[in-house]
Amino acid sequence: MTPEQATRLVELVEKVGLLKRELEHNQDRERYEARLARIEQKLFALADAMIETNPDSAAAIRKAWATPARSLAFRNAAHQKAPRSPD
């Protein structure tokens, strides 16, 4: 998996994690509990499969699922600190 693909995957997991958090906030989690559990199971299986070849991405996937808002905030902060190319 290329670094760009890994980044896109983590972004996707963040978005789904944010949706999970919104369901919890709106007290709809029990309605979607089984679906969320299957998503989590597949994500963790993917992270386990990636841990040998790409441990940083595997950890980022787990973090993005567990704490999506925090993961997104750290990624945004890193992006803002990155030097910008002149346009």
Backbone as XML, in Angstrom:
<?xml version="1.0"?>
<chain id="A" units="angstrom">
  <residue number="1" name="MET">
    <atom name="N" x="0.855" y="-1.170" z="0.000"/>
    <atom name="CA" x="0.000" y="0.000" z="0.000"/>
    <atom name="C" x="0.900" y="1.232" z="0.000"/>
  </residue>
  <residue number="2" name="THR">
    <atom name="N" x="0.583" y="2.144" z="-0.881"/>
    <atom name="CA" x="1.371" y="3.371" z="-0.963"/>
    <atom name="C" x="1.006" y="4.296" z="0.204"/>
  </residue>
  <residue number="3" name="PRO">
    <atom name="N" x="1.890" y="5.229" z="0.536"/>
    <atom name="CA" x="1.560" y="6.179" z="1.604"/>
    <atom name="C" x="0.294" y="6.976" z="1.312"/>
  </residue>
  <residue number="4" name="GLU">
    <atom name="N" x="0.072" y="7.330" z="0.056"/>
    <atom name="CA" x="-1.150" y="8.075" z="-0.290"/>
    <atom name="C" x="-2.392" y="7.220" z="-0.070"/>
  </residue>
  <residue number="5" name="GLN">
    <atom name="N" x="-2.326" y="5.948" z="-0.429"/>
    <atom name="CA" x="-3.454" y="5.045" z="-0.207"/>
    <atom name="C" x="-3.717" y="4.882" z="1.285"/>
  </residue>
  <residue number="6" name="ALA">
    <atom name="N" x="-2.662" y="4.760" z="2.070"/>
    <atom name="CA" x="-2.817" y="4.625" z="3.520"/>
    <atom name="C" x="-3.460" y="5.871" z="4.112"/>
  </residue>
  <residue number="7" name="THR">
    <atom name="N" x="-3.057" y="7.032" z="3.630"/>
    <atom name="CA" x="-3.644" y="8.290" z="4.106"/>
    <atom name="C" x="-5.124" y="8.347" z="3.775"/>
  </residue>
  <residue number="8" name="ARG">
    <atom name="N" x="-5.472" y="7.980" z="2.560"/>
    <atom name="CA" x="-6.887" y="7.983" z="2.149"/>
    <atom name="C" x="-7.708" y="7.000" z="2.974"/>
  </residue>
  <residue number="9" name="LEU">
    <atom name="N" x="-7.124" y="5.860" z="3.286"/>
    <atom name="CA" x="-7.822" y="4.872" z="4.105"/>
    <atom name="C" x="-8.069" y="5.410" z="5.506"/>
  </residue>
  <residue number="10" name="VAL">
    <atom name="N" x="-7.077" y="6.044" z="6.087"/>
    <atom name="CA" x="-7.245" y="6.625" z="7.427"/>
    <atom name="C" x="-8.307" y="7.716" z="7.395"/>
  </residue>
  <residue number="11" name="GLU">
    <atom name="N" x="-8.329" y="8.520" z="6.344"/>
    <atom name="CA" x="-9.362" y="9.554" z="6.219"/>
    <atom name="C" x="-10.751" y="8.935" z="6.159"/>
  </residue>
  <residue number="12" name="LEU">
    <atom name="N" x="-10.891" y="7.842" z="5.434"/>
    <atom name="CA" x="-12.180" y="7.142" z="5.357"/>
    <atom name="C" x="-12.593" y="6.613" z="6.728"/>
  </residue>
  <residue number="13" name="VAL">
    <atom name="N" x="-11.654" y="6.022" z="7.440"/>
    <atom name="CA" x="-11.955" y="5.486" z="8.769"/>
    <atom name="C" x="-12.351" y="6.620" z="9.716"/>
  </residue>
  <residue number="14" name="GLU">
    <atom name="N" x="-11.700" y="7.772" z="9.597"/>
    <atom name="CA" x="-12.086" y="8.927" z="10.418"/>
    <atom name="C" x="-13.537" y="9.323" z="10.151"/>
  </residue>
  <residue number="15" name="LYS">
    <atom name="N" x="-13.911" y="9.370" z="8.886"/>
    <atom name="CA" x="-15.278" y="9.770" z="8.540"/>
    <atom name="C" x="-16.300" y="8.789" z="9.094"/>
  </residue>
  <residue number="16" name="VAL">
    <atom name="N" x="-16.026" y="7.510" z="8.977"/>
    <atom name="CA" x="-16.942" y="6.498" z="9.516"/>
    <atom name="C" x="-16.941" y="6.578" z="11.048"/>
  </residue>
  <residue number="17" name="GLY">
    <atom name="N" x="-15.778" y="6.817" z="11.639"/>
    <atom name="CA" x="-15.703" y="6.978" z="13.089"/>
    <atom name="C" x="-16.498" y="8.181" z="13.571"/>
  </residue>
  <residue number="18" name="LEU">
    <atom name="N" x="-16.463" y="9.264" z="12.807"/>
    <atom name="CA" x="-17.262" y="10.439" z="13.163"/>
    <atom name="C" x="-18.752" y="10.142" z="13.065"/>
  </residue>
  <residue number="19" name="LEU">
    <atom name="N" x="-19.131" y="9.360" z="12.071"/>
    <atom name="CA" x="-20.527" y="8.940" z="11.951"/>
    <atom name="C" x="-20.935" y="8.091" z="13.156"/>
  </residue>
  <residue number="20" name="LYS">
    <atom name="N" x="-20.049" y="7.175" z="13.564"/>
    <atom name="CA" x="-20.309" y="6.344" z="14.752"/>
    <atom name="C" x="-20.500" y="7.231" z="15.981"/>
  </residue>
  <residue number="21" name="ARG">
    <atom name="N" x="-19.633" y="8.227" z="16.122"/>
    <atom name="CA" x="-19.730" y="9.141" z="17.263"/>
    <atom name="C" x="-21.037" y="9.923" z="17.232"/>
  </residue>
  <residue number="22" name="GLU">
    <atom name="N" x="-21.458" y="10.341" z="16.045"/>
    <atom name="CA" x="-22.723" y="11.072" z="15.918"/>
    <atom name="C" x="-23.905" y="10.173" z="16.276"/>
  </residue>
  <residue number="23" name="LEU">
    <atom name="N" x="-23.856" y="8.911" z="15.870"/>
    <atom name="CA" x="-24.915" y="7.970" z="16.236"/>
    <atom name="C" x="-24.990" y="7.804" z="17.753"/>
  </residue>
  <residue number="24" name="GLU">
    <atom name="N" x="-23.830" y="7.747" z="18.392"/>
    <atom name="CA" x="-23.815" y="7.645" z="19.860"/>
    <atom name="C" x="-24.397" y="8.902" z="20.494"/>
  </residue>
  <residue number="25" name="HIS">
    <atom name="N" x="-24.034" y="10.040" z="19.951"/>
    <atom name="CA" x="-24.511" y="11.318" z="20.495"/>
    <atom name="C" x="-26.027" y="11.452" z="20.343"/>
  </residue>
  <residue number="26" name="ASN">
    <atom name="N" x="-26.551" y="10.974" z="19.226"/>
    <atom name="CA" x="-27.997" y="11.056" z="18.973"/>
    <atom name="C" x="-28.758" y="9.871" z="19.557"/>
  </residue>
  <residue number="27" name="GLN">
    <atom name="N" x="-28.072" y="9.046" z="20.298"/>
    <atom name="CA" x="-28.646" y="7.871" z="20.965"/>
    <atom name="C" x="-29.264" y="6.891" z="19.970"/>
  </residue>
  <residue number="28" name="ASP">
    <atom name="N" x="-28.645" y="6.776" z="18.806"/>
    <atom name="CA" x="-29.075" y="5.817" z="17.793"/>
    <atom name="C" x="-28.135" y="4.631" z="17.697"/>
  </residue>
  <residue number="29" name="ARG">
    <atom name="N" x="-27.128" y="4.581" z="18.558"/>
    <atom name="CA" x="-26.115" y="3.536" z="18.440"/>
    <atom name="C" x="-26.714" y="2.139" z="18.560"/>
  </residue>
  <residue number="30" name="GLU">
    <atom name="N" x="-27.646" y="1.948" z="19.471"/>
    <atom name="CA" x="-28.199" y="0.592" z="19.656"/>
    <atom name="C" x="-28.915" y="0.103" z="18.398"/>
  </residue>
  <residue number="31" name="ARG">
    <atom name="N" x="-29.470" y="1.028" z="17.644"/>
    <atom name="CA" x="-30.146" y="0.663" z="16.400"/>
    <atom name="C" x="-29.155" y="0.112" z="15.367"/>
  </residue>
  <residue number="32" name="TYR">
    <atom name="N" x="-27.945" y="0.648" z="15.376"/>
    <atom name="CA" x="-26.922" y="0.264" z="14.402"/>
    <atom name="C" x="-25.771" y="-0.524" z="15.028"/>
  </residue>
  <residue number="33" name="GLU">
    <atom name="N" x="-25.955" y="-1.004" z="16.227"/>
    <atom name="CA" x="-24.895" y="-1.673" z="16.983"/>
    <atom name="C" x="-24.257" y="-2.829" z="16.212"/>
  </residue>
  <residue number="34" name="ALA">
    <atom name="N" x="-25.070" y="-3.682" z="15.613"/>
    <atom name="CA" x="-24.529" y="-4.848" z="14.907"/>
    <atom name="C" x="-23.705" y="-4.419" z="13.694"/>
  </residue>
  <residue number="35" name="ARG">
    <atom name="N" x="-24.175" y="-3.436" z="12.968"/>
    <atom name="CA" x="-23.438" y="-2.953" z="11.793"/>
    <atom name="C" x="-22.119" y="-2.322" z="12.198"/>
  </residue>
  <residue number="36" name="LEU">
    <atom name="N" x="-22.151" y="-1.519" z="13.247"/>
    <atom name="CA" x="-20.925" y="-0.894" z="13.725"/>
    <atom name="C" x="-19.934" y="-1.937" z="14.231"/>
  </residue>
  <residue number="37" name="ALA">
    <atom name="N" x="-20.433" y="-2.969" z="14.869"/>
    <atom name="CA" x="-19.558" y="-4.035" z="15.352"/>
    <atom name="C" x="-18.888" y="-4.759" z="14.189"/>
  </residue>
  <residue number="38" name="ARG">
    <atom name="N" x="-19.621" y="-4.977" z="13.111"/>
    <atom name="CA" x="-19.024" y="-5.639" z="11.936"/>
    <atom name="C" x="-17.990" y="-4.744" z="11.262"/>
  </residue>
  <residue number="39" name="ILE">
    <atom name="N" x="-18.277" y="-3.452" z="11.192"/>
    <atom name="CA" x="-17.309" y="-2.512" z="10.629"/>
    <atom name="C" x="-16.039" y="-2.519" z="11.468"/>
  </residue>
  <residue number="40" name="GLU">
    <atom name="N" x="-16.200" y="-2.445" z="12.780"/>
    <atom name="CA" x="-15.045" y="-2.461" z="13.681"/>
    <atom name="C" x="-14.244" y="-3.748" z="13.519"/>
  </residue>
  <residue number="41" name="GLN">
    <atom name="N" x="-14.932" y="-4.868" z="13.436"/>
    <atom name="CA" x="-14.263" y="-6.158" z="13.269"/>
    <atom name="C" x="-13.420" y="-6.165" z="11.993"/>
  </residue>
  <residue number="42" name="LYS">
    <atom name="N" x="-13.978" y="-5.682" z="10.892"/>
    <atom name="CA" x="-13.247" y="-5.653" z="9.620"/>
    <atom name="C" x="-12.074" y="-4.675" z="9.666"/>
  </residue>
  <residue number="43" name="LEU">
    <atom name="N" x="-12.259" y="-3.526" z="10.295"/>
    <atom name="CA" x="-11.170" y="-2.561" z="10.404"/>
    <atom name="C" x="-10.009" y="-3.112" z="11.227"/>
  </residue>
  <residue number="44" name="PHE">
    <atom name="N" x="-10.335" y="-3.766" z="12.329"/>
    <atom name="CA" x="-9.282" y="-4.326" z="13.164"/>
    <atom name="C" x="-8.589" y="-5.493" z="12.475"/>
  </residue>
  <residue number="45" name="ALA">
    <atom name="N" x="-9.330" y="-6.267" z="11.685"/>
    <atom name="CA" x="-8.706" y="-7.346" z="10.911"/>
    <atom name="C" x="-7.751" y="-6.751" z="9.871"/>
  </residue>
  <residue number="46" name="LEU">
    <atom name="N" x="-8.157" y="-5.669" z="9.244"/>
    <atom name="CA" x="-7.298" y="-4.986" z="8.283"/>
    <atom name="C" x="-6.048" y="-4.449" z="8.971"/>
  </residue>
  <residue number="47" name="ALA">
    <atom name="N" x="-6.217" y="-3.806" z="10.119"/>
    <atom name="CA" x="-5.073" y="-3.275" z="10.859"/>
    <atom name="C" x="-4.131" y="-4.405" z="11.280"/>
  </residue>
  <residue number="48" name="ASP">
    <atom name="N" x="-4.679" y="-5.528" z="11.716"/>
    <atom name="CA" x="-3.842" y="-6.673" z="12.094"/>
    <atom name="C" x="-3.060" y="-7.209" z="10.902"/>
  </residue>
  <residue number="49" name="ALA">
    <atom name="N" x="-3.682" y="-7.219" z="9.734"/>
    <atom name="CA" x="-3.002" y="-7.697" z="8.530"/>
    <atom name="C" x="-1.909" y="-6.724" z="8.086"/>
  </residue>
  <residue number="50" name="MET">
    <atom name="N" x="-2.083" y="-5.457" z="8.364"/>
    <atom name="CA" x="-1.119" y="-4.438" z="7.944"/>
    <atom name="C" x="0.034" y="-4.256" z="8.923"/>
  </residue>
  <residue number="51" name="ILE">
    <atom name="N" x="-0.092" y="-4.770" z="10.120"/>
    <atom name="CA" x="0.873" y="-4.453" z="11.173"/>
    <atom name="C" x="2.293" y="-4.896" z="10.833"/>
  </residue>
  <residue number="52" name="GLU">
    <atom name="N" x="2.442" y="-5.962" z="10.086"/>
    <atom name="CA" x="3.781" y="-6.447" z="9.718"/>
    <atom name="C" x="4.437" y="-5.528" z="8.689"/>
  </residue>
  <residue number="53" name="THR">
    <atom name="N" x="3.676" y="-5.104" z="7.683"/>
    <atom name="CA" x="4.254" y="-4.345" z="6.584"/>
    <atom name="C" x="4.181" y="-2.837" z="6.784"/>
  </residue>
  <residue number="54" name="ASN">
    <atom name="N" x="3.177" y="-2.373" z="7.510"/>
    <atom name="CA" x="2.980" y="-0.935" z="7.681"/>
    <atom name="C" x="2.408" y="-0.637" z="9.067"/>
  </residue>
  <residue number="55" name="PRO">
    <atom name="N" x="3.228" y="-0.748" z="10.099"/>
    <atom name="CA" x="2.711" y="-0.578" z="11.470"/>
    <atom name="C" x="2.168" y="0.818" z="11.751"/>
  </residue>
  <residue number="56" name="ASP">
    <atom name="N" x="2.731" y="1.844" z="11.129"/>
    <atom name="CA" x="2.233" y="3.208" z="11.373"/>
    <atom name="C" x="0.802" y="3.373" z="10.852"/>
  </residue>
  <residue number="57" name="SER">
    <atom name="N" x="0.543" y="2.835" z="9.680"/>
    <atom name="CA" x="-0.809" y="2.920" z="9.121"/>
    <atom name="C" x="-1.791" y="2.088" z="9.931"/>
  </residue>
  <residue number="58" name="ALA">
    <atom name="N" x="-1.355" y="0.931" z="10.392"/>
    <atom name="CA" x="-2.224" y="0.088" z="11.211"/>
    <atom name="C" x="-2.615" y="0.818" z="12.496"/>
  </residue>
  <residue number="59" name="ALA">
    <atom name="N" x="-1.648" y="1.467" z="13.121"/>
    <atom name="CA" x="-1.937" y="2.227" z="14.339"/>
    <atom name="C" x="-2.846" y="3.417" z="14.033"/>
  </residue>
  <residue number="60" name="ALA">
    <atom name="N" x="-2.617" y="4.067" z="12.896"/>
    <atom name="CA" x="-3.443" y="5.218" z="12.521"/>
    <atom name="C" x="-4.890" y="4.802" z="12.271"/>
  </residue>
  <residue number="61" name="ILE">
    <atom name="N" x="-5.091" y="3.631" z="11.697"/>
    <atom name="CA" x="-6.450" y="3.130" z="11.462"/>
    <atom name="C" x="-7.154" y="2.899" z="12.790"/>
  </residue>
  <residue number="62" name="ARG">
    <atom name="N" x="-6.476" y="2.248" z="13.710"/>
    <atom name="CA" x="-7.077" y="1.990" z="15.031"/>
    <atom name="C" x="-7.389" y="3.299" z="15.755"/>
  </residue>
  <residue number="63" name="LYS">
    <atom name="N" x="-6.464" y="4.251" z="15.684"/>
    <atom name="CA" x="-6.670" y="5.531" z="16.359"/>
    <atom name="C" x="-7.820" y="6.310" z="15.714"/>
  </residue>
  <residue number="64" name="ALA">
    <atom name="N" x="-7.884" y="6.273" z="14.382"/>
    <atom name="CA" x="-8.950" y="6.989" z="13.675"/>
    <atom name="C" x="-10.322" y="6.425" z="14.017"/>
  </residue>
  <residue number="65" name="TRP">
    <atom name="N" x="-10.410" y="5.126" z="14.257"/>
    <atom name="CA" x="-11.686" y="4.515" z="14.620"/>
    <atom name="C" x="-12.045" y="4.824" z="16.070"/>
  </residue>
  <residue number="66" name="ALA">
    <atom name="N" x="-11.065" y="4.727" z="16.961"/>
    <atom name="CA" x="-11.337" y="4.907" z="18.389"/>
    <atom name="C" x="-11.607" y="6.370" z="18.741"/>
  </residue>
  <residue number="67" name="THR">
    <atom name="N" x="-10.815" y="7.267" z="18.181"/>
    <atom name="CA" x="-10.954" y="8.695" z="18.481"/>
    <atom name="C" x="-10.864" y="9.496" z="17.186"/>
  </residue>
  <residue number="68" name="PRO">
    <atom name="N" x="-11.913" y="9.463" z="16.379"/>
    <atom name="CA" x="-11.835" y="10.101" z="15.059"/>
    <atom name="C" x="-11.635" y="11.613" z="15.107"/>
  </residue>
  <residue number="69" name="ALA">
    <atom name="N" x="-12.262" y="12.290" z="16.029"/>
    <atom name="CA" x="-12.127" y="13.749" z="16.093"/>
    <atom name="C" x="-10.696" y="14.134" z="16.463"/>
  </residue>
  <residue number="70" name="ARG">
    <atom name="N" x="-10.114" y="13.403" z="17.373"/>
    <atom name="CA" x="-8.733" y="13.677" z="17.782"/>
    <atom name="C" x="-7.765" y="13.379" z="16.645"/>
  </residue>
  <residue number="71" name="SER">
    <atom name="N" x="-7.979" y="12.266" z="15.967"/>
    <atom name="CA" x="-7.144" y="11.910" z="14.832"/>
    <atom name="C" x="-7.209" y="12.983" z="13.759"/>
  </residue>
  <residue number="72" name="LEU">
    <atom name="N" x="-8.398" y="13.440" z="13.468"/>
    <atom name="CA" x="-8.597" y="14.483" z="12.469"/>
    <atom name="C" x="-7.934" y="15.786" z="12.909"/>
  </residue>
  <residue number="73" name="ALA">
    <atom name="N" x="-8.052" y="16.131" z="14.169"/>
    <atom name="CA" x="-7.447" y="17.363" z="14.681"/>
    <atom name="C" x="-5.930" y="17.322" z="14.564"/>
  </residue>
  <residue number="74" name="PHE">
    <atom name="N" x="-5.322" y="16.189" z="14.906"/>
    <atom name="CA" x="-3.869" y="16.072" z="14.796"/>
    <atom name="C" x="-3.424" y="16.133" z="13.338"/>
  </residue>
  <residue number="75" name="ARG">
    <atom name="N" x="-4.182" y="15.509" z="12.455"/>
    <atom name="CA" x="-3.843" y="15.544" z="11.035"/>
    <atom name="C" x="-3.966" y="16.959" z="10.497"/>
  </residue>
  <residue number="76" name="ASN">
    <atom name="N" x="-5.005" y="17.671" z="10.895"/>
    <atom name="CA" x="-5.169" y="19.068" z="10.464"/>
    <atom name="C" x="-4.050" y="19.950" z="10.996"/>
  </residue>
  <residue number="77" name="ALA">
    <atom name="N" x="-3.655" y="19.744" z="12.240"/>
    <atom name="CA" x="-2.571" y="20.528" z="12.826"/>
    <atom name="C" x="-1.266" y="20.271" z="12.079"/>
  </residue>
  <residue number="78" name="ALA">
    <atom name="N" x="-1.002" y="19.026" z="11.750"/>
    <atom name="CA" x="0.218" y="18.695" z="11.006"/>
    <atom name="C" x="0.178" y="19.322" z="9.619"/>
  </residue>
  <residue number="79" name="HIS">
    <atom name="N" x="-0.995" y="19.328" z="9.018"/>
    <atom name="CA" x="-1.144" y="19.927" z="7.695"/>
    <atom name="C" x="-0.899" y="21.433" z="7.739"/>
  </residue>
  <residue number="80" name="GLN">
    <atom name="N" x="-1.385" y="22.079" z="8.781"/>
    <atom name="CA" x="-1.217" y="23.525" z="8.897"/>
    <atom name="C" x="0.228" y="23.906" z="9.182"/>
  </residue>
  <residue number="81" name="LYS">
    <atom name="N" x="0.980" y="23.031" z="9.856"/>
    <atom name="CA" x="2.387" y="23.293" z="10.154"/>
    <atom name="C" x="3.287" y="23.048" z="8.951"/>
  </residue>
  <residue number="82" name="ALA">
    <atom name="N" x="2.818" y="22.240" z="8.004"/>
    <atom name="CA" x="3.624" y="21.905" z="6.829"/>
    <atom name="C" x="3.899" y="23.163" z="6.017"/>
  </residue>
  <residue number="83" name="PRO">
    <atom name="N" x="5.117" y="23.260" z="5.512"/>
    <atom name="CA" x="5.429" y="24.443" z="4.689"/>
    <atom name="C" x="4.594" y="24.449" z="3.422"/>
  </residue>
  <residue number="84" name="ARG">
    <atom name="N" x="4.093" y="25.587" z="3.082"/>
    <atom name="CA" x="3.240" y="25.705" z="1.903"/>
    <atom name="C" x="4.087" y="26.097" z="0.704"/>
  </residue>
  <residue number="85" name="SER">
    <atom name="N" x="3.735" y="25.532" z="-0.409"/>
    <atom name="CA" x="4.455" y="25.879" z="-1.631"/>
    <atom name="C" x="3.887" y="27.168" z="-2.188"/>
  </residue>
  <residue number="86" name="PRO">
    <atom name="N" x="4.761" y="28.031" z="-2.725"/>
    <atom name="CA" x="4.238" y="29.282" z="-3.294"/>
    <atom name="C" x="3.429" y="29.005" z="-4.546"/>
  </residue>
  <residue number="87" name="ASP">
    <atom name="N" x="2.293" y="29.670" z="-4.628"/>
    <atom name="CA" x="1.417" y="29.484" z="-5.801"/>
    <atom name="C" x="1.650" y="30.537" z="-6.831"/>
  </residue>
</chain>
